[in-house]
Amino acid sequence: MRIVIAGGHGQIALRLERLLTARGHEPAGLIRKPEQAGDLRAAGAEPVLCDLESATAEEVAAHLVTADAAVFAAGAGPGSGAERKDTVDRAAAVLFADAAERARVRRFLVVSSMGADPGREGDSVFDVYLRAKGAADDHVRSRDGLDWTILRPGSLTDDAGTGLVRLEASTGGGSVPRDDVAAVLAELLETPSTAGLTLELVSGSTPVPEAVKAVAGN
């Protein structure tokens, strides 16, 4: 499959690109800065210069027309303010979903966040972030042209992945290595029967392939 990843230079995206390349897929990553291209090529991915904060849906769709699947893994990142939480974590996700639908790319994965909720109360930047993620998730779920799966990891760590997770509609709080998030995304992409599911993810005791099969009902 050719898989286009928004936020292609992100920590989860680079891990995912390496996994997809090893599995024989053709990942491509959207990046904002030309100097990021080398890291994507090292991961086996095609770099595609596209800024989701300034591009139109038509421009993004042009990068998706040859794709078999799309993954939204972009984020404003730590240290960003409330404004970018909205322009990236919400608006860019909405734009990417609309572009995928326009390009007729049905399989669509979102890296969201545990606790994402458009009705979240509070004025902190983290509250804004969770509202933005929740609003984006709601928009994706409303798109009839997408076979979507929304993945909501717990607190992300840079610990080495164990390949053992808990993946359910509701897991309760916890943390999970970025390695294992990428592994679950790769497995979800190859399991189309997970479409229509919103899943929480934390570290656990179930191997990733088994965890994905369980939620897919396989």
N, C-alpha and C positions, 0 to 999 in steps of 0.2 A: 504494500500500500504506500501511496504518497501521502504523507501526513504533515500538514502545515501547523506550526506551533506559534501562537502569539506570545511574546515575551521570550523569544528564542535564546536570549543570552542569560536568562535567569538561572538560579541554582538548580531548581527542579528540572527546568527545560533542558539544560545541558546534560544532566543525568539521563533524562528520557531519550534524548537524541542518541546518546551512546548505546542505550539498550535497543532502541528501534533499529539502528544500523546493524547491530549484532544479530538481530532477528531477521534481517534481510529486507527491511522496509526502507523507504526513501524519505527521511525527515527533511523538512525545510523550516527554518526559523525566521520569524520576522524580528528585525533589529532596528534600533533607532540610530546607531552610530556605526559608521563604516569600519572603525577600528575594532569592532567586536567580531568581525567576519572570521578572523583567523581561529578564534576559539570554537566557532561552530564547525568550521571545516575540520578541525582536529577531532571533533566529536562525530564526524561523519555526516554532518548536516549541510544542506545548501543554505547559505545566508541570503536573506531577502530584505532589502532596505525598505522599511515602511514604518512610519510613525503613526500609531493609532490615535494619537491625540490631535493630529492635524489632517489625517487622510479622510476621504469620503468613503461611503459604503461601496461605491462603484470602483474606486481605486483598490480597496482591499479585496473585493470580489475578484478582481483581475488576477490577483495572486493565488486565488483559491480554485480557479476553474479546472485545474488538472488534479485537484486533491481528491483523495478518497475519504479523508477524515480531517478534522480540525480540532485543535486543543487550545483552550484559552488558559495560559499559564502566566500571564502578565500580572504585574502588581506595581503599585507606586513605591513599595519598599520601605524599610525602616528609616525613620528620620524625615519622611515626607509629611507635609502638612495636610490639613483637611481638604483643601482644594484639589490636590492631586489624588487623594483617595476617591474623590468623586469622578475626576476626569479619566483616571485609569481603571480603578477597581469597579466602577459602575459603567461610565460612558464608553470606555474602550471595549468592555465585554459586550455591551449592547451592540456596538458597531460591528464587532467581529461576528456576533451571532447573525445579525442582519445580512452581513456580507456573505456568510456561509450559505444562508438560505437563498440569497440572490444567485450565488454560484451553483446552487443545487448540490451542495455537499451535505448529505444528511447526517452522517455520524459526527457528533459534536460533544466533546468533553470539556468540562469546566473544573479548574482547580479553584475551589471556593475556600471557605474557612468554617470551622466549627463555631457555632453561635451566630452565623450570618442571619440577619433578620431585618427586613426593611422597617419594622416598627420598633427597633431597638431605641430605648430612651438613653439620654445622656448627651453631654456636650464635649466629651474628650475626643481626641483624634481616633482612638480605638473604637469608640462608639460610632463615629462617622464611618470608619472602615467597615464595621459589621453591617451598618445600614446600607452602605454602597454594595457590598457583596450580596446582601439579601435581595436588594432591588435588582441586581444583575441576574441572580438566580431565578427570580420570578419572571423576568423578561424571557430568559432562555426557555423556561418551562412553558411559556405561552406560545412558542413558535411551533406551528403544526408541521413546518417543513424540516424540522430537526429531530433526529433520533438522539436525544441528549442523555448524558449521564453527568450528574453533578457530584464531585468528590469533595468532601469537607474534612480535611485533616485536622488533627489536634495541633498542639504546639510543635513547631518544626525544630529539629535538631540536626547538627552536622555529624552525629555519631554514625559509625559504620552501620549499614543496614543489616538486619538479621534475617530478612525474608519471612519473618513471622509477624502477623498482624491480626487485628480485630477489625473487621469490615462489616458494618451493619447499618440499618436505618438510624439507629441511635446507640452509641457506644458509651456515653458518658465521657467525662474529661480525660485527658491524657496527652502524651506526646508521641511523636513518631519521627524517625530519621527521614531526611529528604530522599535518601536512597530507596527506602521502602515505598514512599509516595510515588516515585518514578516507576518502580516495579509494578505497583498496582495500576497505574495509568496504562502502562504497556499491555498489561493483561486485559484491562477493560477494553482497550482498542480492538483486541482480538476476540472479544466476547460480545457480539452485537446484541445478545439477549439481555444485556444489562441496561439497554435503553429505557428511559423513563424512570430511572431510580436516582434518588438523592441519598448518598451514602456517607456516613462518618467513618473516619479511619484513625486508629491509634495502634501502637505496638500491642502485640498479643502473642498467641501461641499457635496460630494456624498458618501454614505455608500460603504464600500469596496466591498461587494457582487454585488451591482448594478454597480459599476464602472467596475468590471471585466466582468460582463455580457454585458455591453455596448461595450467594445472593442472586445469581442468575437462575437458580432453580435447576441447574444441570446435574 
